[in-house]
């Protein structure tokens, strides 16, 4: 995860009972965009960055609750993400709408 669900941020309580695995960095293929009160991640093959976040193991009930919280599939979609040093499938939420014109972006949330 790369946004408000991370440790120390306002929606982290939704991760109660789940297992933190490690701090994580994606392959440089993505970008975090500022959507106001929260971020979104988009694929960016041309100018992607290595996005910094956290890797969590979540149970099916938590995953369903997170999908609802993230507005899947309207606002976000859950898809695989390439994480440096991780084998197997890793999932993240991707922004599922057009990127707002002039949205600030970077490699982490909150933006540096």
C-alpha positions in Angstrom: 0.0 0.0 0.0 1.2 3.5 -0.8 -1.4 5.8 0.7 -3.6 6.6 3.7 -3.7 2.9 4.9 0.1 3.0 5.7 1.2 2.9 9.3 0.8 6.2 11.0 -1.7 7.6 8.5 -5.4 8.3 9.0 -6.9 5.1 7.6 -4.4 2.6 9.0 -7.0 1.4 11.5 -8.6 -0.5 8.6 -5.5 -2.8 8.7 -6.2 -4.0 12.3 -5.4 -7.7 12.7 -3.4 -7.9 9.4 0.3 -8.7 9.1 2.9 -6.2 8.1 5.4 -7.9 5.8 7.9 -5.2 4.9 8.6 -1.7 3.6 8.4 -2.1 -0.2 9.5 -0.3 -3.4 8.0 -0.9 -6.8 9.9 -1.3 -10.0 10.1 2.2 -11.6 6.9 1.8 -13.6 4.3 3.8 -11.6 3.5 7.2 -10.2 1.6 8.4 -7.1 -0.8 11.3 -8.0 -2.3 13.8 -5.6 -6.1 13.6 -5.6 -6.6 16.0 -2.7 -7.3 14.1 0.5 -5.8 10.9 -0.8 -3.5 9.6 -3.5 -3.9 7.3 -6.4 -1.4 5.2 -8.3 -1.1 5.0 -12.0 1.1 3.0 -14.4 3.6 5.2 -16.2 5.7 3.3 -18.6 7.4 6.4 -20.0 8.4 8.3 -16.9 7.6 5.9 -14.0 9.1 6.1 -10.6 9.9 3.5 -7.9 6.9 4.0 -5.6 7.6 3.6 -1.9 5.0 1.9 0.3 4.3 -1.1 2.5 3.6 -4.7 1.8 0.9 -6.4 3.9 -0.6 -9.9 4.1 -4.4 -9.5 4.4 -7.1 -12.1 4.9 -10.1 -12.4 2.5 -12.5 -10.5 4.8 -10.1 -7.5 5.1 -9.5 -7.6 1.3 -13.2 -7.3 0.7 -13.5 -4.5 3.2 -10.6 -2.7 1.5 -12.1 -3.1 -1.9 -15.3 -1.5 -0.6 -13.3 1.3 1.1 -11.3 2.0 -2.1 -14.5 2.2 -4.2 -13.6 -0.8 -6.4 -14.2 -0.8 -9.4 -15.5 2.7 -9.8 -12.7 4.9 -8.3 -9.9 2.3 -8.1 -9.2 -1.2 -9.4 -7.0 -3.8 -7.7 -4.2 -5.1 -10.0 -0.8 -6.6 -9.8 2.2 -4.4 -9.2 5.9 -5.2 -9.7 7.6 -4.9 -6.4 11.4 -5.0 -6.2 12.7 -8.3 -4.7 9.3 -9.9 -4.4 8.3 -13.1 -6.2 4.7 -14.0 -6.6 1.7 -11.8 -7.0 1.6 -8.5 -5.2 -1.5 -6.3 -5.6 -2.2 -2.6 -5.3 -5.0 -0.2 -6.0 -4.8 1.8 -9.2 -6.7 5.0 -10.0 -9.5 4.1 -12.4 -10.4 7.5 -13.7 -8.6 10.1 -15.8 -5.7 11.8 -14.1 -6.7 15.4 -13.2 -4.9 18.0 -15.3 -1.8 19.3 -13.5 -2.1 16.8 -10.6 1.1 16.8 -8.6 2.9 13.4 -8.6 5.8 11.6 -7.0 7.1 8.4 -5.6 5.4 8.3 -2.2 2.5 9.6 -0.1 2.4 12.2 1.3 4.2 13.7 -1.7 7.7 14.8 -0.9 
